[in-house]
Amino acid sequence: MIPIVVLSGFLGSGKTTLLQHALAYYKEQGLKPAILMNELGDVNLDGSLVNGQAPMKEMLSGCICCTIRRDLGIELMNLAGEYKPDVIIVECTGVANPMEIVDAVTDASLYSSMILQSVITVIDARQFLDFVSGHVKSKSLRLMQDQLRCASKLIINKTDLLAAGELQKVQTFVKELNPYALTVSTQRGDVDRAAFFSIQGEDRMDVSLPKETVADTVQEHHHDHGHGESYHSYDHVVVHTHFFGQPVPRARFEQLFRSLPAEIYRAKGIVRFLEQEGQMMFQFAYRELEIIPIRPQKSVNDVAVLMGENFAASEIEARLKTLESARKPLTRS
Ligand SMILES: Nc1nc2c(ncn2[C@@H]2O[C@H](COP(=O)(O)OP(=O)(O)OP(=O)(O)O)[C@@H](O)[C@H]2O)c(=O)[nH]1
């Protein structure tokens, strides 16, 4: 039986950061992990963060729920067959409905030797608190709650971004929504690795979810897009991909992210700056921007992927284009 560990959590909550801890743990234990990543955009940037550490398959797409329903089981079996891993970690896109993933994994376990080990959900503590206290009006609160409810293990992450006293509030909300999960509060997903990633049988999640619950939730989250197939209702989520044709001025790039509309929760990508040599990876998660120099082993595109709720992609595109029209003054020696 190959145990399957599902990493769930809203866009930018810290799943890939947690995945790094999981990979380190399995390595220490002498275990061979494999990874299945599902990204919302059509470029997988998280993949480049874990490249080479474990065999990986990617499922890239726009309409993730359908891809998941159709292909997740097949991809899991391909991974199992090709690499004979000791454990498979599934990192789902931040807008995946975890119930559907649990359902797909349990389906796969019916006709192959796999078993759902755990569903680990990561929460961005700051974002969650803003959502539940109504500071941010969002359809995504419902999704966050679903992700939280179906977890067997819960990580309240990014506690460094909370003010004094706020952590307790988050913990109370979380406990109300899911009193059963093993719950910890962390910075950068730094959990007790054995407790969270162990693949011992006795630690295994009970997969016998009442079927009606799954069916109800799935049904509730489905509707017809008018092209013959049903998709879940998180279709208010917009993904915009922009490929940069040239380097951009760093200060204006940072300024653009400081002034993004609140509906854009998450962005990531690779960019070159006029003032600096080499490529940079940037990560924008709930209003925080990080920029890290990278040295990719193979050539990678300069690209920005932005995700959020119903934002005007054309406006963002225009702003990114304007950024690109800035030129470095020619210096002659
Ligand atoms: N301040 C702070 N930032 C964090 C913490 N954990 C992760 N981050 C940052 O948050 C950003 C998103 O983290 P990821 O691990 O890529 O999040 P993710 O859930 O994999 O993102 P998606 O795959 O896009 O949904 C990165 O810039 C991380 O460095 C934390 O505890 N505190």
The ligand as an SDF file (V2000), in Angstrom:
LIG
                    3D

 32 34  0  0  0  0  0  0  0  0999 V2000
    5.7770   35.9070    6.5290 N   0  0  0  0  0  0  0  0  0  0  0  0
    5.6870   34.6000    6.2370 C   0  0  0  0  0  0  0  0  0  0  0  0
    5.7600   34.1910    4.9590 N   0  0  0  0  0  0  0  0  0  0  0  0
    5.6810   32.8620    4.6940 C   0  0  0  0  0  0  0  0  0  0  0  0
    5.5080   31.8860    5.7310 C   0  0  0  0  0  0  0  0  0  0  0  0
    5.4400   30.6570    5.1500 N   0  0  0  0  0  0  0  0  0  0  0  0
    5.5540   30.8510    3.8100 C   0  0  0  0  0  0  0  0  0  0  0  0
    5.7030   32.1790    3.5220 N   0  0  0  0  0  0  0  0  0  0  0  0
    5.8510   32.8250    2.1990 C   0  0  0  0  0  0  0  0  0  0  0  0
    4.5670   32.8260    1.5690 O   0  0  0  0  0  0  0  0  0  0  0  0
    4.7310   32.7160    0.1620 C   0  0  0  0  0  0  0  0  0  0  0  0
    3.8930   31.5500   -0.3820 C   0  0  0  0  0  0  0  0  0  0  0  0
    4.4000   30.3200    0.1340 O   0  0  0  0  0  0  0  0  0  0  0  0
    4.2480   28.9410   -0.6540 P   0  0  0  0  0  0  0  0  0  0  0  0
    4.8240   27.8780    0.2240 O   0  0  0  0  0  0  0  0  0  0  0  0
    4.7630   29.0570   -2.0400 O   0  0  0  0  0  0  0  0  0  0  0  0
    2.6470   28.8480   -0.7160 O   0  0  0  0  0  0  0  0  0  0  0  0
    1.7370   27.8200   -1.5270 P   0  0  0  0  0  0  0  0  0  0  0  0
    0.6060   27.5050   -0.6350 O   0  0  0  0  0  0  0  0  0  0  0  0
    2.5580   26.6760   -2.0270 O   0  0  0  0  0  0  0  0  0  0  0  0
    1.2690   28.6920   -2.7570 O   0  0  0  0  0  0  0  0  0  0  0  0
    0.3450   28.1850   -4.0250 P   0  0  0  0  0  0  0  0  0  0  0  0
    0.9540   26.9150   -4.5080 O   0  0  0  0  0  0  0  0  0  0  0  0
    0.4530   29.3020   -4.9980 O   0  0  0  0  0  0  0  0  0  0  0  0
   -1.0430   28.0640   -3.5200 O   0  0  0  0  0  0  0  0  0  0  0  0
    6.2230   32.5650   -0.1010 C   0  0  0  0  0  0  0  0  0  0  0  0
    6.7380   33.8420   -0.4030 O   0  0  0  0  0  0  0  0  0  0  0  0
    6.7510   32.0620    1.2390 C   0  0  0  0  0  0  0  0  0  0  0  0
    8.1100   32.3830    1.4560 O   0  0  0  0  0  0  0  0  0  0  0  0
    5.4400   32.3560    7.1040 C   0  0  0  0  0  0  0  0  0  0  0  0
    5.2890   31.6030    8.0780 O   0  0  0  0  0  0  0  0  0  0  0  0
    5.5330   33.7100    7.2770 N   0  0  0  0  0  0  0  0  0  0  0  0
  1  2  1  0
  2  3  2  0
  2 32  1  0
  3  4  1  0
  4  5  2  0
  4  8  1  0
  5  6  1  0
  5 30  1  0
  6  7  2  0
  7  8  1  0
  8  9  1  0
  9 10  1  0
  9 28  1  0
 10 11  1  0
 11 12  1  0
 11 26  1  0
 12 13  1  0
 13 14  1  0
 14 15  2  0
 14 16  1  0
 14 17  1  0
 17 18  1  0
 18 19  2  0
 18 20  1  0
 18 21  1  0
 21 22  1  0
 22 23  2  0
 22 24  1  0
 22 25  1  0
 26 27  1  0
 26 28  1  0
 28 29  1  0
 30 31  2  0
 30 32  1  0
M  END
$$$$
